[in-house]
Amino acid sequence: MISDSDVSDVVDRLPAQPARGLPVERTGIGRPRLRILSVSHMPPSPPRFGAQARMHGLMTELARRHDITAVALVDDAFDIDECRSAMQAYCRDVVLLPNPFGRDGLAKRLLQLRSLASLQSFDRLRVALPELQRVLDQLLRATRFDIVNLEFPYLAHYDFRLAPAGERPPRLIVDSHEIAYDLARQFAVTGASIGRRLYAGANWRKLRREEIAAYRAADGVYLCSTDDETRLRQDIATARTAVIPNAADVDFYQPRSADPVPDGRTLVYFGLLSTVPNIDAVTHFVRDIWPNIAAQHPDARCKIIGGRPPPALTALGGPRIELTGFVPDLRPHLAEAAAVIVPLRLGGGTRLKIVEAMAMGKAIVSTSLGAEGIEAVPGRDILIADDPTAFADAVGRLLAEPALAARIGHAARQVAVEKYAWSASARALEEFYCEILESTPS
């Protein structure tokens, strides 16, 4: 539990507010130095999967020029001390609250059953903590923030429009990593069992109502891709939006002389393996695509990298299919790969796995949905295939033609450097913040 004294300590460490009417401190590029309160239902650091990588990448870049205070819920799957230490490297202050509803297993199943009888979605019920509102009240009433940056729409029912007496409330900006209800709707159609499909069918409609309300209440919404922006505008034509693409740390993810050279036979898939899109992608690949590749390329092997795989995935392992679990550094595994595969059939937003693999200079075979929102030219920067046979054939080309794989990988690296560095995405987000601040009334 977070005590009043813990929050008071955070408040005391925040810088004194500038007197009203005095000029706002400017960054070196002429923009105001902003006070940003980042709020999320998960800690952004250390980044272990896509959603964390987006938050971590943007916030670490913004912290170079602005003051960030972070509040996040912490599920059982995270090490709270590790998260706090990682976040303190770039945040002015950090408040982490253990989430009693953030448990897997029986606790999660019971909460899902409870949500069936509720008007609220499961996604909202699992983050309904009165203690979080108490923390927000103390922080927002003690210190003036310019921006509340809310990750995902799930916490939007909390009150963020608070400020010290006489001060303007902060502007509320939502980072829509994906159109969440659209992803849930996909699960309702493609769920592995009828029970899962029925549950998702009931939940996604509640989630849609809550998500649209969150976007309507916000001063601005930023999204990963123009496709998601179009989907949002179909529901809210007047929404103030910006596209802030997913990116990569192109200095960290880059070919290195010390890394292994491509072995000509290993395919790599990576991601958090407890999510429905990744579970479906791996299952689809192993069952529908891999047999064709294995038959044509007897030396080929597949390495599936990611934490928290369910038993259904671990059962797919074999002599030529390795599930490694979580690895602390992806780069040697990506460097050694002949190609990276992204056989996604479900999902939203844009895939960080693609931009990170591009930054590493790897040839990638992806479905159209997997590469949605990525400005890569098919055939030059990436190979696209949706049919299982076509996907296997594309992979086979890269295995048979190392020069082709190297050429596509080189082109992919150039795209990543030119279009998908976190520094550029953070600059665009900074401009969106300033645009909202300048255009909304006091």
JOBELZI-V556936 format. One record per pair of residues at least 24 apart in sequence whose ideal C-beta (glycine too) atoms are under 7 Angstrom apart, sorted by the first residue. I is the first residue (numbers start at 1). J is the second residue. If there is no record, write none. Layout:
I&J, I&J
This chain:
1&131, 2&95, 2&97, 2&131, 2&135, 7&95, 7&135, 7&138, 7&139, 10&93, 10&95, 10&139, 11&138, 11&139, 11&142, 11&143, 13&93, 14&69, 14&92, 14&93, 14&143, 15&67, 17&143, 17&144, 17&164, 20&166, 27&65, 31&430, 31&434, 32&434, 33&65, 33&66, 33&67, 34&66, 34&146, 34&147, 34&433, 35&67, 35&144, 35&145, 35&146, 36&62, 36&66, 36&67, 36&68, 36&145, 36&146, 36&147, 36&149, 37&69, 37&71, 37&139, 37&145, 37&148, 37&170, 38&68, 38&70, 38&149, 39&71, 39&148, 39&150, 39&151, 39&155, 40&72, 40&151, 41&73, 41&127, 41&152, 41&154, 41&155, 42&72, 42&73, 42&75, 43&72, 43&74, 43&78, 43&83, 43&87, 43&96, 44&87, 45&83, 45&86, 45&87, 46&82, 46&86, 48&307, 48&326, 49&271, 49&272, 50&271, 50&352, 50&353, 51&177, 53&352, 54&177, 54&246, 54&352, 55&151, 57&247, 57&249, 57&422, 58&422, 58&425, 58&426, 58&429, 59&90, 60&90, 61&422, 61&423, 61&426, 62&426, 62&429, 62&430, 63&90, 63&91, 67&92, 68&92, 69&93, 69&139, 70&94, 71&95, 71&135, 71&136, 72&96, 73&97, 73&99, 73&102, 73&127, 73&132, 74&98, 74&99, 75&99, 75&102, 76&102, 76&103, 95&135, 97&129, 97&131, 97&132, 97&135, 99&127, 99&129, 101&126, 102&126, 112&199, 115&203, 116&202, 119&206, 120&206, 121&203, 121&206, 121&207, 121&210, 122&203, 123&154, 123&207, 124&154, 124&157, 124&210, 127&154, 127&155, 132&158, 133&158, 133&159, 136&160, 137&162, 145&170, 146&170, 146&171, 146&437, 147&171, 147&173, 147&433, 148&172, 149&173, 149&175, 150&174, 150&175, 151&175, 152&177, 152&180, 153&180, 153&210, 153&211, 153&214, 153&215, 156&214, 156&217, 168&442, 171&219, 171&436, 171&437, 171&440, 172&218, 172&219, 173&218, 173&219, 173&220, 173&222, 173&433, 173&436, 174&214, 174&215, 174&218, 174&221, 175&222, 176&221, 176&222, 176&223, 176&228, 176&232, 177&224, 177&349, 178&228, 178&348, 178&349, 179&228, 179&231, 179&232, 179&348, 180&207, 180&211, 181&207, 181&208, 181&211, 182&231, 182&348, 183&347, 183&348, 186&346, 187&276, 190&346, 212&236, 215&239, 219&436, 219&440, 220&432, 220&436, 222&429, 222&432, 224&349, 224&350, 224&373, 225&349, 225&350, 225&372, 225&373, 226&373, 227&372, 227&373, 228&348, 228&349, 240&436, 242&428, 242&432, 244&425, 244&428, 244&429, 245&350, 245&420, 245&425, 246&349, 246&350, 246&352, 246&355, 247&355, 247&420, 247&421, 247&422, 247&424, 247&425, 248&355, 248&356, 248&359, 248&416, 248&420, 249&422, 250&359, 250&416, 250&417, 250&421, 253&331, 253&356, 253&359, 253&360, 254&359, 254&360, 255&335, 255&360, 255&361, 259&331, 259&332, 259&335, 260&332, 260&335, 260&336, 262&336, 262&337, 262&338, 262&402, 263&336, 263&338, 264&338, 264&399, 264&402, 265&299, 265&300, 265&301, 265&338, 265&399, 266&301, 266&303, 266&336, 266&337, 266&338, 267&300, 267&302, 267&337, 267&338, 267&339, 267&341, 267&395, 268&303, 268&305, 268&333, 268&334, 268&337, 268&340, 269&304, 269&341, 270&305, 270&306, 270&330, 270&353, 271&306, 271&353, 272&306, 272&307, 272&308, 273&306, 273&307, 273&308, 273&309, 273&313, 274&308, 274&310, 276&346, 277&344, 277&346, 277&347, 278&306, 279&310, 279&313, 280&345, 280&346, 281&343, 281&344, 281&345, 282&313, 282&316, 284&343, 284&345, 285&341, 285&343, 286&316, 286&321, 288&388, 289&343, 289&388, 289&391, 289&392, 292&389, 292&392, 293&392, 293&395, 293&396, 294&320, 296&396, 297&396, 297&399, 300&399, 303&333, 305&330, 305&333, 331&360, 334&360, 334&362, 335&360, 337&362, 338&398, 338&399, 338&405, 339&363, 339&364, 339&365, 339&395, 339&398, 339&405, 340&364, 341&365, 341&395, 342&366, 342&367, 342&370, 343&367, 343&391, 344&369, 344&370, 345&369, 350&374, 355&416, 355&420, 358&412, 358&413, 358&415, 358&416, 358&420, 359&413, 359&416, 361&409, 361&410, 361&412, 361&413, 362&409, 362&412, 363&398, 363&405, 363&408, 363&409, 364&412, 365&391, 365&394, 365&395, 365&398, 375&415, 375&419, 376&412, 376&415, 380&411, 381&408, 381&411, 381&412, 381&415, 382&408, 382&412
